Amino acid sequence: MSREPYIHRRYSDAFRRKVVSEIERGDLTISQAQLLYDIGGSETIQRWMRKLGKNHLISKRVRIEMADDINKVKKLEAEKRELEAALAQAHLRIRSIESMLELAGKEVGQDLLKKYAARVSGSSRKSPGKKVDPDTV
């Protein structure tokens, strides 16, 4: 059982231009040109069209928007950036408070962070509407 060797075809620039011009004139479609000239590959002629053609026959994606849509997107992106910055600030604040509790706990000889976290989580289960005063911890 022997396999036929793969034939790698090279097309001249003149041949490529001829095929592209026939498609652009409307004499052939891309699939007709592939069959007529025995051109393999589904993207071969499309690549030639992009490189050598006028590019007006290649399908393009066009997005039509109202001016309000563009402004709404920009506004939402700005709001997202603000929220991300606020979240980052909150994380930094939490980390600094945890560090201070850890340092204070070392001086006192207790794990204040663990004690504070247990008190906060315990009080939130008992009365969800009541806020914990950090000065009483």
DSSP file (Angstrom, degrees, kcal/mol; ACC not computed):
  #  RESIDUE AA STRUCTURE BP1 BP2  ACC     N-H-->O    O-->H-N    N-H-->O    O-->H-N    TCO  KAPPA ALPHA  PHI   PSI    X-CA   Y-CA   Z-CA
    1    1 A M              0   0    0      0, 0.0     2,-0.4     0, 0.0     0, 0.0   0.000 360.0 360.0 360.0 102.8    0.0    0.0    0.0
    2    2 A S        -     0   0    0      0, 0.0     2,-0.3     0, 0.0     0, 0.0  -0.837 360.0-136.7-108.2 141.9    1.9    3.1   -1.2
    3    3 A R        -     0   0    0     -2,-0.4     3,-0.1     1,-0.0     0, 0.0  -0.699  24.9-110.8 -94.3 146.8    0.8    6.6   -0.8
    4    4 A E        -     0   0    0     -2,-0.3     3,-0.1     1,-0.1     2,-0.1  -0.548  41.1-105.3 -73.1 140.4    1.0    9.1   -3.6
    5    5 A P        -     0   0    0      0, 0.0     2,-0.3     0, 0.0    -1,-0.1  -0.375  37.1-105.6 -67.2 145.7    3.6   11.8   -2.9
    6    6 A Y        -     0   0    0     -2,-0.1     2,-0.6    -3,-0.1    -3,-0.0  -0.527  29.7-143.5 -72.2 132.0    2.2   15.2   -1.9
    7    7 A I        -     0   0    0     -2,-0.3     2,-0.7    -3,-0.1    -1,-0.0  -0.883   7.8-158.0-102.1 118.8    2.5   17.7   -4.7
    8    8 A H        -     0   0    0     -2,-0.6     2,-0.4     2,-0.0    -2,-0.0  -0.859  14.6-153.7 -97.2 112.9    3.3   21.2   -3.5
    9    9 A R        -     0   0    0     -2,-0.7     2,-0.5     2,-0.0    -2,-0.0  -0.689   9.2-161.9 -94.3 139.0    2.2   23.7   -6.1
   10   10 A R        -     0   0    0     -2,-0.4     2,-0.4     0, 0.0    -2,-0.0  -0.980  10.3-154.2-116.0 127.5    3.7   27.1   -6.6
   11   11 A Y        -     0   0    0     -2,-0.5     2,-0.0     1,-0.0    -2,-0.0  -0.836  16.9-121.8-104.8 139.0    1.7   29.6   -8.6
   12   12 A S     >  -     0   0    0     -2,-0.4     4,-2.4     1,-0.1     5,-0.2  -0.330  22.1-115.8 -73.7 159.6    3.4   32.5  -10.5
   13   13 A D  H  > S+     0   0    0      1,-0.2     4,-2.6     2,-0.2     5,-0.2   0.879 116.8  54.6 -62.5 -37.7    2.5   36.1   -9.8
   14   14 A A  H  > S+     0   0    0      2,-0.2     4,-2.1     1,-0.2    -1,-0.2   0.915 109.2  47.2 -62.9 -42.6    1.1   36.5  -13.3
   15   15 A F  H  > S+     0   0    0      2,-0.2     4,-2.3     1,-0.2    -2,-0.2   0.919 111.8  50.6 -64.7 -43.4   -1.2   33.5  -12.8
   16   16 A R  H  X S+     0   0    0     -4,-2.4     4,-2.5     1,-0.2    -2,-0.2   0.924 111.1  48.3 -60.1 -45.4   -2.4   34.8   -9.4
   17   17 A R  H  X S+     0   0    0     -4,-2.6     4,-2.7     1,-0.2    -1,-0.2   0.884 109.7  53.3 -63.0 -38.6   -3.1   38.2  -10.9
   18   18 A K  H  X S+     0   0    0     -4,-2.1     4,-2.1     2,-0.2    -2,-0.2   0.931 111.3  45.1 -62.3 -46.2   -5.1   36.6  -13.7
   19   19 A V  H  X S+     0   0    0     -4,-2.3     4,-1.9     2,-0.2    -2,-0.2   0.923 114.2  48.9 -64.4 -44.6   -7.2   34.6  -11.4
   20   20 A V  H  X S+     0   0    0     -4,-2.5     4,-2.6     1,-0.2    -2,-0.2   0.916 111.2  49.5 -62.6 -43.9   -7.8   37.6   -9.1
   21   21 A S  H  X S+     0   0    0     -4,-2.7     4,-2.3     1,-0.2     6,-0.2   0.885 109.0  52.5 -65.6 -37.3   -8.8   39.8  -12.0
   22   22 A E  H  X>S+     0   0    0     -4,-2.1     5,-1.7     2,-0.2     6,-1.3   0.886 112.4  45.7 -64.6 -37.6  -11.2   37.2  -13.4
   23   23 A I  H ><5S+     0   0    0     -4,-1.9     3,-0.5     4,-0.2    -2,-0.2   0.916 112.9  49.6 -70.0 -42.8  -12.9   37.0  -10.0
   24   24 A E  H 3<5S+     0   0    0     -4,-2.6    -2,-0.2     1,-0.2    -1,-0.2   0.845 108.8  52.8 -66.8 -33.4  -13.0   40.8   -9.6
   25   25 A R  H 3<5S-     0   0    0     -4,-2.3    -1,-0.2    -5,-0.2    -2,-0.2   0.708 116.0-117.0 -72.2 -19.1  -14.5   41.3  -13.1
   26   26 A G  T <<5S+     0   0    0     -4,-0.7    -3,-0.2    -3,-0.5    -2,-0.1   0.535  82.0 121.8  94.1   7.1  -17.2   38.8  -12.1
   27   27 A D  S   <S+     0   0    0     -5,-1.7     2,-0.3    -6,-0.2    -4,-0.2   0.857  81.6  15.7 -68.7 -34.6  -16.3   36.2  -14.8
   28   28 A L  S    S-     0   0    0     -6,-1.3    -2,-0.3    -9,-0.1     2,-0.2  -0.955  70.0-132.5-136.8 153.3  -15.7   33.6  -12.1
   29   29 A T     >  -     0   0    0     -2,-0.3     4,-2.3     1,-0.1     5,-0.2  -0.548  39.7-103.2 -91.5 171.9  -16.6   33.1   -8.4
   30   30 A I  H  > S+     0   0    0      1,-0.2     4,-2.1     2,-0.2     5,-0.1   0.928 123.0  47.6 -62.8 -44.3  -13.9   31.9   -6.1
   31   31 A S  H  > S+     0   0    0      1,-0.2     4,-2.0     2,-0.2    -1,-0.2   0.870 110.9  51.6 -67.7 -34.7  -15.2   28.3   -6.0
   32   32 A Q  H  > S+     0   0    0      2,-0.2     4,-3.0     1,-0.2     5,-0.2   0.908 109.7  50.0 -65.6 -40.6  -15.4   28.3   -9.8
   33   33 A A  H  X S+     0   0    0     -4,-2.3     4,-2.4     2,-0.2     6,-0.3   0.886 108.5  53.3 -64.9 -38.6  -11.8   29.5  -10.1
   34   34 A Q  H  X>S+     0   0    0     -4,-2.1     5,-1.9    -5,-0.2     4,-0.6   0.926 115.0  40.5 -61.9 -43.9  -10.7   26.8   -7.7
   35   35 A L  H  <5S+     0   0    0     -4,-2.0     3,-0.4     3,-0.2    -2,-0.2   0.931 116.6  48.5 -70.2 -45.3  -12.4   24.1   -9.8
   36   36 A L  H  <5S+     0   0    0     -4,-3.0    -2,-0.2     1,-0.2    -3,-0.2   0.914 123.3  30.8 -62.7 -45.5  -11.4   25.5  -13.2
   37   37 A Y  H  <5S-     0   0    0     -4,-2.4    -1,-0.2    -5,-0.2    -2,-0.2   0.359 105.7-121.4 -98.4   5.3   -7.7   26.0  -12.3
   38   38 A D  T  <5 +     0   0    0     -4,-0.6     2,-0.6    -3,-0.4    -3,-0.2   0.943  47.8 171.2  53.6  54.4   -7.4   23.1   -9.9
   39   39 A I      < -     0   0    0     -5,-1.9    -1,-0.2    -6,-0.3     2,-0.1  -0.860  18.7-150.4 -98.4 120.0   -6.3   25.3   -7.0
   40   40 A G        +     0   0    0     -2,-0.6     4,-0.2     4,-0.1    -5,-0.0  -0.389  53.1  55.9 -86.0 165.3   -6.3   23.5   -3.7
   41   41 A G  S    S-     0   0    0      1,-0.1     4,-0.4    -2,-0.1     3,-0.2   0.470  71.0-120.3  86.4 132.8   -6.8   24.9   -0.3
   42   42 A S  S    S+     0   0    0      1,-0.2     4,-0.3     2,-0.1    -1,-0.1   0.724 110.5  40.8 -78.7 -20.4   -9.9   26.9    0.9
   43   43 A E  S  > S+     0   0    0      2,-0.1     4,-2.4     1,-0.1     5,-0.2   0.469  87.3  93.8-105.0  -4.0   -7.9   30.0    1.7
   44   44 A T  H  > S+     0   0    0     -3,-0.2     4,-1.9     1,-0.2     5,-0.1   0.947  91.5  38.3 -58.6 -54.5   -5.5   30.2   -1.2
   45   45 A I  H  > S+     0   0    0     -4,-0.4     4,-2.8     1,-0.2    -1,-0.2   0.876 113.1  57.1 -68.2 -35.9   -7.5   32.5   -3.4
   46   46 A Q  H  > S+     0   0    0     -4,-0.3     4,-2.3     1,-0.2    -1,-0.2   0.903 107.0  49.9 -60.7 -39.0   -8.7   34.6   -0.5
   47   47 A R  H  X S+     0   0    0     -4,-2.4     4,-2.3     2,-0.2    -1,-0.2   0.913 110.6  49.6 -63.5 -41.7   -5.1   35.3    0.4
   48   48 A W  H  X>S+     0   0    0     -4,-1.9     4,-3.6    -5,-0.2     5,-0.7   0.909 109.5  52.1 -62.6 -41.0   -4.4   36.2   -3.2
   49   49 A M  H  X5S+     0   0    0     -4,-2.8     4,-1.6     1,-0.2     6,-0.5   0.918 111.1  46.6 -62.8 -43.2   -7.4   38.6   -3.2
   50   50 A R  H  <5S+     0   0    0     -4,-2.3    -1,-0.2    -5,-0.2    -2,-0.2   0.893 121.1  38.2 -65.0 -38.6   -6.2   40.3    0.0
   51   51 A K  H  <5S+     0   0    0     -4,-2.3    -2,-0.2    -5,-0.2    -3,-0.2   0.908 135.6  14.7 -80.2 -42.9   -2.7   40.6   -1.4
   52   52 A L  H  <5S+     0   0    0     -4,-3.6    -3,-0.2    -5,-0.2    -2,-0.2   0.646 109.2  80.7-109.6 -19.0   -3.3   41.4   -5.0
   53   53 A G  S  <<S-     0   0    0     -4,-1.6   -32,-0.1    -5,-0.7    -4,-0.0  -0.027  86.4-103.1 -88.1-172.7   -6.9   42.4   -5.3
   54   54 A K        -     0   0    0      1,-0.0    -4,-0.1     0, 0.0    -1,-0.1   0.485  43.7-137.3 -90.3  -4.6   -9.0   45.4   -4.7
   55   55 A N  S    S+     0   0    0     -6,-0.5     3,-0.3     1,-0.1    -5,-0.1   0.444  76.5 107.9  65.1   1.6  -10.3   44.0   -1.4
   56   56 A H  S    S+     0   0    0      1,-0.2    -1,-0.1     3,-0.0     4,-0.1   0.643  75.6  52.4 -83.9 -11.5  -13.9   45.3   -2.1
   57   57 A L  S    S+     0   0    0     -8,-0.1     2,-0.4     2,-0.1    -1,-0.2   0.546  85.0  97.1 -98.2  -8.8  -15.1   41.7   -2.8
   58   58 A I  S    S-     0   0    0     -3,-0.3     2,-0.1    -9,-0.1   -12,-0.0  -0.674  85.0-111.7 -81.5 131.2  -13.9   40.2    0.4
   59   59 A S        -     0   0    0     -2,-0.4     2,-0.3     1,-0.0    -2,-0.1  -0.367  38.2-167.4 -65.9 139.3  -16.7   40.1    3.0
   60   60 A K        -     0   0    0     -4,-0.1     2,-0.6    -2,-0.1    -1,-0.0  -0.912  22.5-119.8-127.5 153.3  -16.1   42.4    5.9
   61   61 A R        -     0   0    0     -2,-0.3     2,-0.5     2,-0.0    -2,-0.0  -0.840  30.7-171.3 -94.0 124.0  -17.7   42.7    9.3
   62   62 A V        -     0   0    0     -2,-0.6     2,-0.6     2,-0.0    -2,-0.0  -0.965   8.5-157.5-118.6 130.4  -19.3   46.1    9.8
   63   63 A R        -     0   0    0     -2,-0.5     2,-0.5     2,-0.0    -2,-0.0  -0.933   5.7-159.8-110.0 122.6  -20.7   47.2   13.2
   64   64 A I        +     0   0    0     -2,-0.6     2,-0.3     0, 0.0    -2,-0.0  -0.891  18.2 172.8-105.0 125.8  -23.3   50.0   13.1
   65   65 A E        -     0   0    0     -2,-0.5     2,-0.2     4,-0.0    -2,-0.0  -0.927  31.0-121.4-131.2 153.6  -23.7   51.8   16.4
   66   66 A M     >  -     0   0    0     -2,-0.3     4,-1.5     1,-0.1     3,-0.4  -0.569  33.4-113.6 -84.0 157.8  -25.6   54.8   17.5
   67   67 A A  H  > S+     0   0    0      1,-0.2     4,-2.0    -2,-0.2     5,-0.2   0.863 118.1  57.3 -61.5 -34.9  -23.6   57.7   19.1
   68   68 A D  H  > S+     0   0    0      1,-0.2     4,-2.6     2,-0.2    -1,-0.2   0.862 101.3  56.7 -64.0 -35.4  -25.3   57.0   22.4
   69   69 A D  H  > S+     0   0    0     -3,-0.4     4,-2.3     2,-0.2    -1,-0.2   0.913 106.9  48.1 -62.2 -43.0  -24.0   53.4   22.3
   70   70 A I  H  X S+     0   0    0     -4,-1.5     4,-2.2     1,-0.2    -1,-0.2   0.924 113.7  46.9 -64.0 -44.2  -20.4   54.5   22.0
   71   71 A N  H  X S+     0   0    0     -4,-2.0     4,-2.5     1,-0.2    -2,-0.2   0.886 111.1  52.4 -64.8 -38.3  -20.9   57.0   24.9
   72   72 A K  H  X S+     0   0    0     -4,-2.6     4,-2.6     2,-0.2    -2,-0.2   0.908 109.4  49.1 -64.7 -41.7  -22.6   54.3   27.0
   73   73 A V  H  X S+     0   0    0     -4,-2.3     4,-2.4     2,-0.2    -2,-0.2   0.922 112.2  48.0 -63.6 -44.3  -19.7   51.9   26.4
   74   74 A K  H  X S+     0   0    0     -4,-2.2     4,-2.3     2,-0.2    -2,-0.2   0.904 112.2  49.9 -63.0 -40.3  -17.1   54.5   27.3
   75   75 A K  H  X S+     0   0    0     -4,-2.5     4,-2.5     2,-0.2    -2,-0.2   0.920 111.6  47.9 -64.3 -44.0  -19.1   55.4   30.5
   76   76 A L  H  X S+     0   0    0     -4,-2.6     4,-2.4     1,-0.2    -2,-0.2   0.882 111.1  51.0 -65.0 -38.3  -19.3   51.8   31.5
   77   77 A E  H  X S+     0   0    0     -4,-2.4     4,-2.2     2,-0.2    -1,-0.2   0.902 110.9  48.3 -65.6 -39.8  -15.6   51.3   30.9
   78   78 A A  H  X S+     0   0    0     -4,-2.3     4,-2.2     2,-0.2    -2,-0.2   0.913 111.8  49.4 -65.5 -41.9  -14.8   54.3   33.1
   79   79 A E  H  X S+     0   0    0     -4,-2.5     4,-2.5     1,-0.2    -2,-0.2   0.890 109.5  52.5 -63.4 -39.1  -17.1   53.1   35.8
   80   80 A K  H  X S+     0   0    0     -4,-2.4     4,-2.5     2,-0.2    -2,-0.2   0.921 108.6  49.9 -62.2 -44.1  -15.4   49.7   35.7
   81   81 A R  H  X S+     0   0    0     -4,-2.2     4,-2.2     2,-0.2    -2,-0.2   0.909 111.0  49.8 -61.4 -41.6  -12.0   51.3   36.1
   82   82 A E  H  X S+     0   0    0     -4,-2.2     4,-2.5     2,-0.2    -2,-0.2   0.919 111.8  48.0 -63.0 -43.8  -13.2   53.3   39.1
   83   83 A L  H  X S+     0   0    0     -4,-2.5     4,-2.5     1,-0.2    -2,-0.2   0.893 110.8  50.8 -65.2 -39.6  -14.7   50.2   40.7
   84   84 A E  H  X S+     0   0    0     -4,-2.5     4,-2.2     2,-0.2    -1,-0.2   0.895 111.1  49.0 -64.2 -38.9  -11.5   48.2   40.1
   85   85 A A  H  X S+     0   0    0     -4,-2.2     4,-2.3     2,-0.2    -2,-0.2   0.903 111.5  49.3 -66.4 -40.9   -9.5   51.0   41.7
   86   86 A A  H  X S+     0   0    0     -4,-2.5     4,-2.4     2,-0.2    -2,-0.2   0.903 111.0  50.0 -64.7 -40.6  -11.8   51.2   44.7
   87   87 A L  H  X S+     0   0    0     -4,-2.5     4,-2.4     2,-0.2    -2,-0.2   0.906 109.7  50.5 -63.4 -41.6  -11.6   47.4   45.1
   88   88 A A  H  X S+     0   0    0     -4,-2.2     4,-2.3     2,-0.2    -2,-0.2   0.903 110.4  50.1 -63.4 -40.6   -7.8   47.6   45.0
   89   89 A Q  H  X S+     0   0    0     -4,-2.3     4,-2.5     2,-0.2    -2,-0.2   0.908 110.1  50.6 -62.8 -41.7   -7.8   50.3   47.6
   90   90 A A  H  X S+     0   0    0     -4,-2.4     4,-2.5     1,-0.2    -2,-0.2   0.906 109.9  49.9 -63.6 -41.3  -10.1   48.2   49.8
   91   91 A H  H  X S+     0   0    0     -4,-2.4     4,-2.5     2,-0.2    -1,-0.2   0.910 111.0  49.4 -63.2 -41.8   -7.8   45.2   49.5
   92   92 A L  H  X S+     0   0    0     -4,-2.3     4,-2.4     2,-0.2    -2,-0.2   0.904 111.1  49.8 -63.2 -40.6   -4.8   47.4   50.4
   93   93 A R  H  X S+     0   0    0     -4,-2.5     4,-2.5     2,-0.2    -2,-0.2   0.922 110.8  49.2 -64.5 -43.7   -6.6   48.7   53.4
   94   94 A I  H  X S+     0   0    0     -4,-2.5     4,-2.6     1,-0.2    -2,-0.2   0.927 111.6  49.5 -61.0 -44.6   -7.6   45.2   54.6
   95   95 A R  H  X S+     0   0    0     -4,-2.5     4,-2.2     1,-0.2    -1,-0.2   0.895 111.2  48.9 -63.0 -39.6   -4.0   44.0   54.2
   96   96 A S  H  X S+     0   0    0     -4,-2.4     4,-2.4     2,-0.2    -1,-0.2   0.902 111.7  48.9 -68.7 -38.5   -2.6   47.0   56.2
   97   97 A I  H  X S+     0   0    0     -4,-2.5     4,-2.6     2,-0.2    -2,-0.2   0.918 111.4  50.0 -65.1 -42.3   -5.2   46.4   59.0
   98   98 A E  H  X S+     0   0    0     -4,-2.6     4,-2.3     1,-0.2    -2,-0.2   0.901 110.6  50.1 -61.8 -40.2   -4.2   42.7   59.1
   99   99 A S  H  X S+     0   0    0     -4,-2.2     4,-2.5     2,-0.2    -2,-0.2   0.915 110.8  48.8 -64.6 -42.3   -0.6   43.6   59.2
  100  100 A M  H  X S+     0   0    0     -4,-2.4     4,-2.8     1,-0.2     5,-0.2   0.914 111.7  49.2 -64.5 -41.3   -1.2   46.1   62.1
  101  101 A L  H  X S+     0   0    0     -4,-2.6     4,-2.5     2,-0.2    11,-0.4   0.893 110.8  50.9 -63.3 -38.9   -3.2   43.4   64.0
  102  102 A E  H  X S+     0   0    0     -4,-2.3     4,-1.7     2,-0.2    -2,-0.2   0.925 112.7  45.0 -64.9 -44.3   -0.4   40.9   63.4
  103  103 A L  H  X S+     0   0    0     -4,-2.5     4,-1.6     2,-0.2    -2,-0.2   0.917 114.6  48.2 -65.9 -42.8    2.2   43.3   64.8
  104  104 A A  H  X S+     0   0    0     -4,-2.8     4,-2.2     1,-0.2     5,-0.2   0.884 109.5  54.2 -64.9 -37.5    0.0   44.3   67.7
  105  105 A G  H  X>S+     0   0    0     -4,-2.5     4,-2.5    -5,-0.2     5,-1.7   0.863 104.6  53.8 -64.5 -36.2   -0.7   40.7   68.5
  106  106 A K  H  <5S+     0   0    0     -4,-1.7    -1,-0.2     2,-0.2    -2,-0.2   0.885 110.1  47.5 -65.0 -37.8    3.1   39.9   68.6
  107  107 A E  H  <5S+     0   0    0     -4,-1.6    -2,-0.2     1,-0.2    -1,-0.2   0.890 118.5  40.0 -69.8 -38.5    3.6   42.7   71.2
  108  108 A V  H  <5S-     0   0    0     -4,-2.2    -2,-0.2     2,-0.2    -1,-0.2   0.772 109.9-121.8 -81.3 -26.8    0.6   41.5   73.3
  109  109 A G  T  <5S+     0   0    0     -4,-2.5     2,-0.3     1,-0.4    -3,-0.2   0.696  75.6 101.8  91.7  21.8    1.4   37.8   72.8
  110  110 A Q  S   <S-     0   0    0     -5,-1.7     2,-1.4    -6,-0.2    -1,-0.4  -0.907  80.2-110.9-132.0 161.0   -1.9   36.8   71.3
  111  111 A D     >  +     0   0    0     -2,-0.3     4,-2.2     1,-0.2     5,-0.2  -0.694  40.5 172.1 -91.2  85.2   -3.2   36.1   67.8
  112  112 A L  H  > S+     0   0    0     -2,-1.4     4,-3.3   -11,-0.4     5,-0.3   0.829  72.9  59.0 -65.5 -32.6   -5.4   39.2   67.5
  113  113 A L  H  > S+     0   0    0      2,-0.2     4,-2.4     1,-0.2    -1,-0.2   0.934 109.9  42.1 -63.2 -45.1   -6.1   38.6   63.8
  114  114 A K  H  > S+     0   0    0      2,-0.2     4,-2.2     1,-0.2    -2,-0.2   0.915 116.9  48.5 -66.5 -43.1   -7.6   35.2   64.6
  115  115 A K  H  X S+     0   0    0     -4,-2.2     4,-2.0     2,-0.2    -2,-0.2   0.902 113.5  46.8 -63.9 -42.8   -9.5   36.6   67.6
  116  116 A Y  H  X S+     0   0    0     -4,-3.3     4,-2.5     2,-0.2    -2,-0.2   0.907 111.9  50.3 -66.5 -43.3  -10.8   39.6   65.6
  117  117 A A  H  X S+     0   0    0     -4,-2.4     4,-2.4    -5,-0.3     5,-0.2   0.884 111.0  49.3 -64.2 -38.7  -11.9   37.4   62.7
  118  118 A A  H  X S+     0   0    0     -4,-2.2     4,-2.3     2,-0.2    -1,-0.2   0.898 112.2  48.0 -67.0 -40.1  -13.8   35.0   65.0
  119  119 A R  H  X S+     0   0    0     -4,-2.0     4,-2.3     2,-0.2    -2,-0.2   0.905 113.4  47.2 -68.3 -41.3  -15.5   37.9   66.8
  120  120 A V  H  X S+     0   0    0     -4,-2.5     4,-1.7     2,-0.2    -2,-0.2   0.935 116.0  43.4 -66.1 -46.6  -16.6   39.5   63.5
  121  121 A S  H  X S+     0   0    0     -4,-2.4     4,-1.0     1,-0.2    -2,-0.2   0.861 115.2  50.4 -69.5 -34.2  -17.9   36.2   62.0
  122  122 A G  H  X S+     0   0    0     -4,-2.3     4,-1.4    -5,-0.2    -2,-0.2   0.892 111.5  46.7 -69.5 -40.3  -19.6   35.2   65.3
  123  123 A S  H  X S+     0   0    0     -4,-2.3     4,-2.2     1,-0.2     7,-0.2   0.814 107.7  56.6 -73.5 -29.0  -21.4   38.6   65.7
  124  124 A S  H  < S+     0   0    0     -4,-1.7    -1,-0.2     1,-0.2    -2,-0.2   0.803 107.9  48.8 -72.4 -26.6  -22.5   38.6   62.0
  125  125 A R  H  < S+     0   0    0     -4,-1.0    -1,-0.2    -3,-0.2    -2,-0.2   0.850 112.8  47.9 -76.6 -34.6  -24.2   35.2   62.6
  126  126 A K  H  < S+     0   0    0     -4,-1.4    -2,-0.2     1,-0.3    -3,-0.1   0.945 132.2   6.9 -73.5 -48.6  -26.0   36.4   65.7
  127  127 A S    ><  -     0   0    0     -4,-2.2     3,-1.0     3,-0.1    -1,-0.3  -0.850  62.1-170.3-139.1 100.7  -27.3   39.7   64.5
  128  128 A P  T 3  S+     0   0    0      0, 0.0    -1,-0.1     0, 0.0    -2,-0.1   0.764  87.2  52.0 -65.5 -24.5  -26.9   40.4   60.8
  129  129 A G  T 3  S+     0   0    0      2,-0.1     2,-0.3    -5,-0.0    -5,-0.1   0.651  90.5  92.4 -86.4 -13.7  -28.1   44.1   61.1
  130  130 A K    <   -     0   0    0     -3,-1.0     2,-0.3    -7,-0.2    -3,-0.1  -0.641  68.5-140.9 -86.9 134.0  -25.6   45.0   63.9
  131  131 A K        -     0   0    0     -2,-0.3     2,-0.5     1,-0.0    -2,-0.1  -0.659  16.6-120.8 -91.6 149.1  -22.3   46.4   62.9
  132  132 A V        -     0   0    0     -2,-0.3   -12,-0.0   -12,-0.0     3,-0.0  -0.767  17.3-139.4 -91.1 129.4  -19.1   45.5   64.8
  133  133 A D    >   -     0   0    0     -2,-0.5     3,-1.4     1,-0.1     4,-0.4  -0.800   5.5-152.7 -87.6 116.1  -17.3   48.3   66.5
  134  134 A P  G >  S+     0   0    0      0, 0.0     3,-0.7     0, 0.0    -1,-0.1   0.726  91.4  65.1 -64.3 -19.7  -13.5   47.7   65.9
  135  135 A D  G 3  S+     0   0    0      1,-0.2    -2,-0.0     2,-0.1    -3,-0.0   0.768  97.4  54.9 -73.0 -23.9  -12.7   49.7   69.1
  136  136 A T  G <         0   0    0     -3,-1.4    -1,-0.2     1,-0.2    -4,-0.0   0.568 360.0 360.0 -84.8  -7.7  -14.4   47.1   71.3
  137  137 A V    <         0   0    0     -3,-0.7    -1,-0.2    -4,-0.4    -2,-0.1   0.475 360.0 360.0 -78.6 360.0  -12.4   44.2   69.9
